[in-house]
Amino acid sequence: MITLLLFGSFFLFLALGIPVAFSLGLAAVTVLITTDGFQVLDVVPSVMFPSMSSGTLLAIPFFILAGIVMQYTGISQRLVDLAFLVFGRFSHGLAAVTIISAFFFSAISGSGPATVAAIGAILIPALVRNGYQKKHAVSLVAASGSMGIVVPPSIAFIIFAVVASEFGSISITRLFIAGIVPGIIMAVAFFIAALFVPRVRELAGLPVKSGRGLLAAGTEPSTTSGAEAVVTSDSTATASAASSATAGTGATKTRLLKTGKAGTPVSETGSGIGTGGVTGTGATTEGSFGEFLAALVKAIPGLLIPVIILGGIYGGIFTPTEAGAVASVFALLVGFFVYRELKLPDLPKVFLESGVSTAVIMFIVGVASLFSYVITVEGIAETVSTAVLGVTDNKFVILAVITIILLIVGAFVDAISAFYLFIPILVPILLGVGVDMTTIGVFMTVNLAIGLFTPPVGLNLYVGAGIGKIRIEEVIRGVMPFLIAAIIALLLITYIPAISNWLPDLLGVG
């Protein structure tokens, strides 16, 4: 009865349009009042505040700050330029550029929506000019952005390690390493899906210097509002500058746009159209070694950030929390002294965005921990675990059932909330049938990553639709090939534990 009241009230509040975080808190309070009366409400702050003040969670605001600073310093543009020079000349090369750029920016931001916002403004217009239907262009970017919570550093892995610690020992460092191979598998799956996506026209996909026949317009960046952000733990994204472009009749080859901080195109040649002009990647159709070398040099500061973060953690130089602080300082130094695109007047806005995003996540952590507390105190987790194991103790059947549950939940609930909801229930069941903690962490995270671009509430879809200026219904129709590819990748990751454990075991990380 208590289980039905807790989850029934939660989904009822969701159906009424109440944001996820508030629904969690209201459902937990409903059960507490029903079982013990109003006097028990004094337990609410005593549960919420300690959960938000965990030292391990201090890594989150640092990684958020580093990701936002990177958006102000043009890192995403430079990563795209480098990937484009390497892969842009090939058939479907722009799809590969999108996925690779998303993979590397994921290793900086730790957030799915932030990754979509960072690369979408550059690549969605380029994919459309390259012959992809807009719904497929947005879907590819949205799906690729889901790697943001799988590729380390991952905010989701930090939360999982904190919440699951009462059931078994698992280090954030091991989870970070365990996410690398699954992230690569997801990237390959998305690229294979892109091969089967129909294109309006077959184009060479090579950059050109001439701007003839090409019009570009930028829009101002928009920041995820607090009300929207409360819905999801991955609202660390700032929906940055979105640009759209239309190819004229004389344009036969794709061309990337370079945008400034305000989202307006910046002209390298000074021969742009209108006030902003049009900028290509600065590469000729041949893509000479000199151009590649120049793009590599420009991208090195950005490429160094994941190396510093992950290398420092794996090398035992600093903890994940310290790594976040180091990444933030390095990002600020790069913005001020290397790229010189970050100015002192920008700092208040950068810190404000970081603070708001952090506050949103910490509020979700607080109310979700209260929900988790009710699950534990009322014995719901033990009841469900006993019931499931009483029906079957077949590991493969249980994994299949839990996969279906998480895929459905991920389509409505963000990763942090889902972890607090289901870790107390599912982790004991999975441990009971012999699934190791590393596999559980990766398996659950990949499930919820897919939820980021699963209709109807996948946040990546909404961020991408906003950038691409397309209705969400159209994006949903275009996302199916990437959703199928992601589920196939998920099944491999779920049923082959070595995918998650091989690399951390090889490196000897416990």
C-alpha positions as CSV (number, residue, x, y, z in Angstrom):
1,M,0.0,0.0,0.0
2,I,2.8,2.4,0.9
3,T,4.6,1.5,-2.4
4,L,1.5,2.3,-4.4
5,L,0.9,5.6,-2.5
6,L,4.5,6.7,-3.0
7,F,4.9,5.9,-6.7
8,G,1.2,6.6,-7.5
9,S,1.3,10.1,-6.0
10,F,4.7,10.7,-7.8
11,F,3.3,9.9,-11.2
12,L,0.1,11.7,-10.5
13,F,2.0,14.9,-9.7
14,L,4.0,14.4,-13.0
15,A,0.7,14.0,-14.9
16,L,-0.5,17.2,-13.4
17,G,2.5,19.0,-15.0
18,I,4.4,19.5,-11.8
19,P,8.2,19.4,-12.4
20,V,10.0,16.2,-11.5
21,A,11.9,17.6,-8.6
22,F,8.8,19.0,-6.9
23,S,6.9,15.8,-7.7
24,L,9.5,13.8,-5.9
25,G,9.4,16.0,-2.8
26,L,5.6,16.1,-2.7
27,A,5.3,12.3,-3.0
28,A,7.8,11.7,-0.2
29,V,6.0,14.2,2.1
30,T,2.6,12.7,1.3
31,V,3.8,9.3,2.5
32,L,5.5,10.7,5.6
33,I,2.4,12.5,6.6
34,T,0.1,9.5,5.9
35,T,2.2,7.1,7.9
36,D,3.4,9.3,10.8
37,G,1.5,12.6,10.8
38,F,2.6,16.2,10.4
39,Q,5.0,16.0,13.3
40,V,7.4,13.8,11.2
41,L,8.1,16.7,8.8
42,D,11.0,17.8,10.9
43,V,12.9,15.0,9.3
44,V,12.7,16.6,5.9
45,P,15.6,19.2,6.4
46,S,17.6,16.7,8.3
47,V,17.6,14.4,5.3
48,M,17.9,17.0,2.5
49,F,20.7,19.1,3.8
50,P,23.3,16.4,4.6
51,S,22.7,14.8,1.1
52,M,23.4,18.2,-0.6
53,S,26.5,18.9,1.5
54,S,28.4,15.7,0.6
55,G,32.1,16.5,-0.2
56,T,32.0,14.2,-3.2
57,L,29.3,16.3,-4.8
58,L,31.6,19.3,-4.7
59,A,33.0,18.0,-8.1
60,I,29.7,18.9,-9.8
61,P,29.8,22.7,-9.6
62,F,33.5,22.7,-10.7
63,F,32.7,20.5,-13.8
64,I,29.7,22.7,-14.6
65,L,31.8,25.8,-14.4
66,A,34.5,24.3,-16.7
67,G,31.8,23.3,-19.2
68,I,30.2,26.8,-19.3
69,V,33.6,28.5,-19.6
70,M,34.4,26.3,-22.5
71,Q,31.2,27.4,-24.3
72,Y,32.4,31.0,-23.9
73,T,35.9,30.3,-25.3
74,G,35.0,28.7,-28.6
75,I,36.4,25.3,-27.8
76,S,33.5,23.5,-29.6
77,Q,34.2,25.4,-32.8
78,R,37.9,24.5,-32.7
79,L,37.1,20.8,-32.0
80,V,34.7,20.8,-34.9
81,D,37.2,22.4,-37.3
82,L,39.8,19.8,-36.5
83,A,37.4,16.9,-36.9
84,F,36.1,18.4,-40.1
85,L,39.6,18.6,-41.7
86,V,40.2,14.9,-40.8
87,F,36.9,13.4,-41.7
88,G,34.9,16.0,-43.7
89,R,36.2,14.8,-47.1
90,F,34.6,11.3,-46.8
91,S,31.1,10.2,-47.6
92,H,29.0,10.7,-44.4
93,G,32.1,12.4,-43.0
94,L,30.0,15.2,-41.5
95,A,28.1,12.6,-39.5
96,A,31.4,11.3,-38.2
97,V,32.5,14.9,-37.4
98,T,29.3,15.4,-35.4
99,I,29.7,12.3,-33.3
100,I,33.4,12.8,-32.7
101,S,32.9,16.4,-31.7
102,A,30.2,15.3,-29.3
103,F,32.4,12.7,-27.9
104,F,35.2,15.1,-27.1
105,F,33.0,17.8,-25.8
106,S,31.3,15.2,-23.6
107,A,34.7,14.7,-22.0
108,I,34.7,18.4,-21.1
109,S,31.1,19.1,-20.1
110,G,29.9,16.0,-18.4
111,S,26.3,16.9,-19.5
112,G,24.2,15.8,-22.4
113,P,22.2,19.0,-23.1
114,A,25.4,21.1,-22.7
115,T,27.0,19.0,-25.4
116,V,24.0,19.4,-27.7
117,A,24.0,23.2,-27.2
118,A,27.8,23.5,-27.8
119,I,28.0,21.6,-31.1
120,G,24.5,22.0,-32.4
121,A,24.7,25.6,-33.4
122,I,27.7,24.7,-35.6
123,L,26.7,21.3,-37.0
124,I,23.0,21.3,-37.4
125,P,23.0,23.9,-40.2
126,A,26.1,22.2,-41.8
127,L,24.3,18.8,-41.8
128,V,21.3,20.3,-43.4
129,R,23.4,21.9,-46.1
130,N,25.1,18.6,-46.6
131,G,21.8,17.0,-47.6
132,Y,20.4,15.7,-44.3
133,Q,16.8,16.4,-43.6
134,K,16.6,18.8,-40.7
135,K,14.8,16.3,-38.5
136,H,17.6,13.8,-38.9
137,A,20.3,16.5,-38.4
138,V,18.8,17.5,-35.1
139,S,18.2,13.9,-34.1
140,L,21.9,13.0,-34.8
141,V,23.1,15.9,-32.7
142,A,20.6,15.1,-29.9
143,A,21.6,11.4,-29.9
144,S,25.3,12.1,-30.0
145,G,24.9,14.5,-27.0
146,S,23.6,11.7,-24.9
147,M,27.2,10.5,-24.6
148,G,27.7,13.5,-22.3
149,I,26.7,11.5,-19.2
150,V,28.6,8.4,-20.3
151,V,31.9,9.6,-21.4
152,P,34.0,10.8,-18.4
153,P,33.9,13.1,-16.5
154,S,30.2,12.3,-16.0
155,I,28.0,14.1,-13.4
156,A,25.7,11.0,-13.5
157,F,28.6,8.7,-12.5
158,I,29.4,11.0,-9.6
159,I,25.8,10.8,-8.4
160,F,25.6,7.0,-8.8
161,A,28.8,6.5,-6.8
162,V,27.3,8.6,-3.9
163,V,23.9,7.0,-3.9
164,A,25.1,3.4,-4.4
165,S,27.8,3.6,-1.8
166,E,25.6,2.1,0.9
167,F,25.2,-1.1,-1.1
168,G,28.8,-1.7,-2.1
169,S,32.1,-0.1,-2.7
170,I,32.5,1.7,-6.0
171,S,34.9,4.5,-6.8
172,I,34.1,7.4,-9.1
173,T,37.5,6.9,-10.8
174,R,36.6,3.3,-11.7
175,L,33.2,4.4,-13.1
176,F,34.9,7.2,-15.1
177,I,37.3,4.6,-16.7
178,A,34.4,2.1,-17.2
179,G,32.5,4.7,-19.3
180,I,35.1,5.1,-22.0
181,V,34.5,1.9,-23.9
182,P,30.7,2.0,-23.7
183,G,31.0,5.6,-24.9
184,I,32.9,4.5,-27.9
185,I,30.4,1.7,-28.6
186,M,27.6,4.3,-28.6
187,A,29.5,6.5,-30.9
188,V,30.0,3.7,-33.4
189,A,26.3,2.7,-33.2
190,F,25.2,6.3,-33.9
191,F,27.5,6.5,-37.0
192,I,26.2,3.2,-38.3
193,A,22.7,4.5,-37.9
194,A,23.6,7.7,-39.7
195,L,24.7,5.6,-42.7
196,F,21.1,4.4,-43.2
197,V,19.6,7.9,-42.8
198,P,18.3,9.1,-46.2
199,R,19.8,12.3,-47.6
200,V,18.0,14.9,-49.7
201,R,20.9,15.0,-52.0
202,E,24.4,13.5,-52.2
203,L,27.1,16.1,-51.7
204,A,30.8,15.8,-51.4
205,G,30.8,17.3,-47.9
206,L,34.0,19.3,-48.5
207,P,34.6,22.8,-47.2
208,V,34.8,25.7,-49.6
209,K,36.2,29.2,-49.2
210,S,33.8,31.0,-51.4
211,G,30.7,32.4,-49.7
212,R,28.7,32.7,-52.9
213,G,25.2,31.4,-52.6
214,L,25.5,30.9,-48.9
215,L,23.6,33.0,-46.4
216,A,24.1,32.8,-42.6
217,A,22.3,34.2,-39.7
218,G,23.1,33.8,-36.0
219,T,20.8,34.2,-33.0
220,E,21.5,35.2,-29.5
221,P,22.3,32.5,-27.0
222,S,19.6,31.5,-24.6
223,T,20.0,30.2,-21.2
224,T,18.0,27.3,-19.7
225,S,15.6,28.9,-17.3
226,G,15.4,27.7,-13.7
227,A,11.9,26.5,-14.2
228,E,12.9,24.3,-17.1
229,A,16.1,23.2,-15.5
230,V,14.4,21.8,-12.4
231,V,12.9,19.1,-14.7
232,T,16.3,17.6,-15.4
233,S,19.6,17.0,-13.8
234,D,21.4,17.6,-17.0
235,S,20.2,21.2,-17.2
236,T,23.8,22.3,-16.8
237,A,23.4,23.2,-20.5
238,T,23.3,26.7,-21.6
239,A,21.5,26.8,-24.9
240,S,24.2,28.7,-26.7
241,A,24.1,30.4,-30.0
242,A,22.0,28.7,-32.7
243,S,22.7,29.5,-36.3
244,S,20.8,28.5,-39.4
245,A,21.9,28.6,-43.0
246,T,20.4,28.1,-46.4
247,A,22.4,27.0,-49.4
248,G,21.7,28.9,-52.5
249,T,21.5,27.4,-55.9
250,G,25.2,28.0,-56.5
251,A,26.3,26.2,-53.4
252,T,27.1,22.5,-54.0
253,K,29.3,21.7,-51.1
254,T,28.9,22.1,-47.4
255,R,30.5,24.7,-45.3
256,L,30.7,25.1,-41.5
257,L,29.9,28.4,-39.8
258,K,32.0,29.9,-37.1
259,T,30.1,31.9,-34.6
260,G,31.2,34.4,-32.0
261,K,30.1,34.5,-28.4
262,A,26.9,36.3,-29.3
263,G,26.1,33.7,-32.0
264,T,26.7,36.0,-34.9
265,P,28.9,34.7,-37.7
266,V,32.4,36.0,-37.7
267,S,34.2,36.6,-41.0
268,E,37.8,35.6,-41.4
269,T,38.0,36.9,-44.9
270,G,36.1,40.1,-44.4
271,S,34.0,39.4,-47.4
272,G,30.9,38.3,-45.7
273,I,27.3,38.9,-46.4
274,G,25.5,41.6,-44.4
275,T,26.9,42.8,-41.1
276,G,28.1,39.5,-39.8
277,G,29.5,37.9,-42.9
278,V,30.1,34.2,-43.5
279,T,33.0,32.2,-42.3
280,G,34.1,28.8,-43.5
281,T,36.5,26.5,-41.7
282,G,39.3,28.2,-43.5
283,A,40.1,24.9,-45.3
284,T,40.4,24.3,-49.0
285,T,38.8,21.3,-50.6
286,E,42.1,19.6,-50.5
287,G,42.6,19.9,-46.7
288,S,46.3,20.3,-46.8
289,F,48.6,19.2,-44.0
290,G,49.3,22.8,-43.1
291,E,45.6,23.5,-42.5
292,F,45.3,20.3,-40.4
293,L,48.3,21.4,-38.3
294,A,46.9,24.9,-37.8
295,A,43.6,23.4,-36.7
296,L,45.3,21.0,-34.4
297,V,47.3,23.8,-32.7
298,K,44.2,25.8,-32.2
299,A,42.3,22.8,-30.7
300,I,45.2,21.6,-28.4
301,P,44.1,23.7,-25.4
302,G,40.6,22.1,-25.6
303,L,42.0,18.6,-26.2
304,L,44.2,19.1,-23.1
305,I,41.2,19.5,-20.8
306,P,40.0,15.9,-20.8
307,V,43.6,14.8,-20.7
308,I,44.3,16.8,-17.6
309,I,41.1,15.8,-15.9
310,L,41.3,12.1,-16.6
311,G,45.0,11.8,-16.6
312,G,45.2,13.5,-13.2
313,I,42.5,11.3,-11.7
314,Y,43.8,8.0,-13.1
315,G,47.4,8.9,-12.3
316,G,46.5,9.5,-8.7
317,I,47.6,13.2,-8.9
318,F,44.2,14.5,-7.7
319,T,40.7,13.3,-6.8
320,P,37.7,13.8,-9.1
321,T,36.7,16.9,-7.0
322,E,40.1,18.4,-7.3
323,A,40.1,17.5,-11.0
324,G,37.0,19.7,-11.4
325,A,38.7,22.6,-9.7
326,V,41.8,22.2,-11.9
327,A,39.7,22.0,-15.0
328,S,37.8,25.2,-14.1
329,V,41.0,27.1,-13.5
330,F,42.6,25.8,-16.7
331,A,39.5,26.7,-18.7
332,L,39.6,30.2,-17.3
333,L,43.3,30.6,-18.2
334,V,42.7,29.3,-21.7
335,G,39.7,31.7,-22.1
336,F,41.7,34.7,-20.9
337,F,45.2,34.2,-22.1
338,V,45.2,31.6,-25.0
339,Y,42.0,32.2,-27.0
340,R,41.4,35.6,-25.5
341,E,37.6,35.3,-26.1
342,L,36.7,35.5,-22.4
343,K,36.7,39.0,-20.9
344,L,36.4,40.2,-17.4
345,P,32.9,41.6,-18.0
346,D,31.8,38.0,-19.0
347,L,32.7,36.5,-15.6
348,P,29.6,37.6,-13.7
349,K,27.4,35.9,-16.3
350,V,29.6,32.8,-16.4
351,F,29.5,32.4,-12.6
352,L,25.8,33.2,-12.5
353,E,25.0,30.5,-15.0
354,S,27.2,28.0,-13.1
355,G,25.6,28.9,-9.8
356,V,22.0,28.5,-11.2
357,S,22.8,25.2,-12.8
358,T,24.5,23.9,-9.6
359,A,21.6,25.1,-7.5
360,V,19.1,23.2,-9.7
361,I,21.1,20.0,-9.5
362,M,21.5,20.3,-5.7
363,F,17.8,20.9,-5.2
364,I,17.1,17.7,-7.2
365,V,19.6,15.9,-5.1
366,G,18.0,17.1,-1.9
367,V,14.4,16.1,-2.8
368,A,15.4,12.9,-4.5
369,S,17.4,11.9,-1.4
370,L,14.2,12.5,0.7
371,F,12.3,10.2,-1.7
372,S,15.1,7.6,-1.4
373,Y,14.9,7.9,2.4
374,V,11.2,7.0,2.3
375,I,11.9,4.0,0.1
376,T,14.4,2.7,2.6
377,V,12.6,3.6,5.8
378,E,9.3,2.1,4.7
379,G,11.0,-1.1,3.5
380,I,9.8,-0.6,0.0
381,A,13.2,-1.6,-1.5
382,E,13.3,-4.9,0.4
383,T,9.7,-5.7,-0.4
384,V,10.2,-5.1,-4.2
385,S,13.5,-7.0,-4.1
386,T,11.9,-10.0,-2.4
387,A,9.0,-10.0,-4.8
388,V,11.2,-9.9,-7.9
389,L,13.6,-12.6,-6.8
390,G,10.6,-14.7,-5.8
391,V,9.4,-14.7,-9.4
392,T,12.7,-15.4,-11.0
393,D,16.4,-15.4,-10.1
394,N,17.5,-15.6,-13.8
395,K,20.0,-12.8,-14.2
396,F,19.3,-12.3,-17.9
397,V,15.6,-12.1,-17.4
398,I,16.0,-9.6,-14.6
399,L,18.4,-7.5,-16.7
400,A,15.8,-7.4,-19.5
401,V,13.0,-6.4,-17.2
402,I,15.1,-3.7,-15.6
403,T,16.2,-2.4,-19.0
404,I,12.6,-2.0,-20.1
405,I,11.7,-0.2,-16.8
406,L,14.7,2.2,-17.0
407,L,14.1,3.0,-20.7
408,I,10.5,3.9,-19.9
409,V,11.5,5.9,-16.8
410,G,14.3,7.6,-18.6
411,A,11.8,9.0,-21.2
412,F,10.1,11.0,-18.4
413,V,12.6,11.4,-15.5
414,D,16.2,12.8,-15.5
415,A,19.2,10.7,-14.5
416,I,19.8,12.1,-11.0
417,S,16.2,11.7,-10.0
418,A,16.0,8.2,-11.5
419,F,19.2,7.2,-9.6
420,Y,17.7,8.2,-6.3
421,L,14.4,6.5,-7.2
422,F,15.7,3.2,-8.4
423,I,19.2,2.6,-7.0
424,P,17.8,1.6,-3.5
425,I,15.4,-0.8,-5.3
426,L,17.4,-2.2,-8.2
427,V,21.0,-2.4,-7.0
428,P,20.2,-5.0,-4.3
429,I,18.3,-7.1,-6.9
430,L,21.2,-6.9,-9.4
431,L,23.8,-7.7,-6.8
432,G,21.7,-10.6,-5.6
433,V,21.9,-12.2,-9.1
434,G,25.6,-11.7,-9.5
435,V,25.9,-8.4,-11.5
436,D,28.9,-6.4,-10.4
437,M,28.7,-2.8,-9.2
438,T,30.7,-1.4,-12.2
439,T,28.4,-3.0,-14.7
440,I,25.3,-1.8,-12.8
441,G,26.6,1.8,-12.8
442,V,27.4,1.8,-16.5
443,F,24.3,-0.1,-17.5
444,M,21.9,2.2,-15.6
445,T,23.7,5.3,-16.8
446,V,23.6,4.3,-20.5
447,N,19.9,3.5,-20.0
448,L,19.2,6.9,-18.7
449,A,21.4,8.5,-21.4
450,I,19.1,7.1,-24.0
451,G,16.3,8.8,-22.1
452,L,17.9,12.1,-23.0
453,F,16.7,11.7,-26.6
454,T,13.7,9.5,-26.1
455,P,10.2,11.1,-26.6
456,P,8.3,12.6,-25.1
457,V,10.5,14.4,-22.5
458,G,14.0,13.8,-23.8
459,L,15.7,17.1,-23.0
460,N,18.3,16.8,-25.8
461,L,15.5,16.7,-28.3
462,Y,14.1,20.0,-27.1
463,V,17.6,21.7,-27.0
464,G,18.3,20.4,-30.5
465,A,14.8,21.5,-31.8
466,G,15.4,25.0,-30.4
467,I,18.7,25.3,-32.1
468,G,17.4,23.8,-35.4
469,K,14.2,25.9,-35.3
470,I,12.1,22.8,-35.9
471,R,8.9,21.4,-34.2
472,I,9.6,18.7,-31.6
473,E,7.1,16.4,-33.4
474,E,9.3,16.4,-36.5
475,V,12.4,15.6,-34.4
476,I,10.6,12.7,-32.8
477,R,9.9,11.3,-36.3
478,G,13.6,11.5,-37.2
479,V,15.1,10.0,-34.0
480,M,14.1,6.4,-34.5
481,P,17.2,5.1,-36.3
482,F,19.5,6.5,-33.6
483,L,17.2,5.2,-30.8
484,I,17.3,1.7,-32.3
485,A,21.1,1.9,-32.6
486,A,21.4,3.1,-29.0
487,I,19.3,0.2,-27.7
488,I,21.4,-2.3,-29.6
489,A,24.5,-0.8,-28.0
490,L,22.8,-0.9,-24.6
491,L,22.1,-4.6,-24.9
492,L,25.8,-5.3,-25.7
493,I,26.9,-3.2,-22.7
494,T,24.3,-4.9,-20.4
495,Y,25.0,-8.5,-21.3
496,I,28.7,-8.3,-21.8
497,P,30.2,-7.1,-18.5
498,A,33.7,-7.1,-19.9
499,I,32.8,-4.0,-21.9
500,S,32.5,-2.0,-18.7
501,N,35.2,-3.9,-16.6
502,W,38.0,-4.5,-19.1
503,L,39.6,-1.1,-19.1
504,P,39.5,-0.4,-15.4
505,D,40.7,-4.0,-14.7
506,L,43.5,-3.5,-17.2
507,L,44.6,-0.3,-15.5
508,G,44.2,-1.9,-12.0
509,V,41.6,0.6,-10.8
510,G,39.5,-0.8,-8.0
